[in-house]
């Protein structure tokens, strides 16, 4: 199986991000601005800022 590299744009800072064989809901980090991103589309490769769930301490 051949790896396919895809490139998309960070929605926060516009930097180009390349992933090999991306999958929907994959989590990655932008090297430029450090934001955590989630893959929402493969073709074209699109990201959205990931909604990270924090721990619920009963607050």
C-alpha positions in Angstrom: 0.0 0.0 0.0 1.4 3.4 -1.0 1.3 6.3 1.5 -0.3 9.4 0.2 0.8 12.7 1.6 -1.9 15.4 1.6 -1.6 19.1 2.5 -4.1 21.4 4.1 -4.2 24.8 5.7 -4.4 25.6 9.4 -7.6 27.4 10.1 -6.0 29.4 12.9 -2.8 30.8 11.2 -2.9 29.6 7.5 0.2 27.5 7.7 0.4 24.5 5.4 0.2 21.1 7.2 1.1 17.8 5.5 -0.1 14.5 6.7 0.6 11.0 5.3 -2.6 8.9 4.9 -4.8 11.2 7.0 -8.0 9.8 8.5 -11.2 11.6 9.5 -11.1 12.7 13.2 -7.3 12.3 13.3 -5.8 14.8 15.8 -2.6 16.8 14.9 -0.9 20.0 15.9 0.1 23.0 13.8 3.8 23.4 14.0 3.5 27.2 13.4 0.9 28.2 16.0 0.6 25.1 18.2 -3.2 24.8 18.0 -4.6 21.3 18.2 -6.5 20.4 15.0 -8.9 17.6 13.9 -9.1 16.3 10.3 -12.7 16.9 9.0 -12.1 16.1 5.3 -9.6 14.1 3.3 -10.0 15.4 -0.2 -9.5 18.3 0.1 -7.6 18.0 3.4 -9.4 20.3 5.9 -9.0 20.9 9.6 -11.0 22.5 12.3 -9.8 23.5 15.8 -10.2 20.4 18.0 -12.6 20.6 20.9 -10.6 18.9 23.6 -12.7 17.6 26.4 -11.3 18.5 29.8 -11.7 16.5 32.9 -14.9 17.1 34.9 -13.9 17.7 38.5 -17.5 18.3 39.6 -17.1 22.1 39.3 
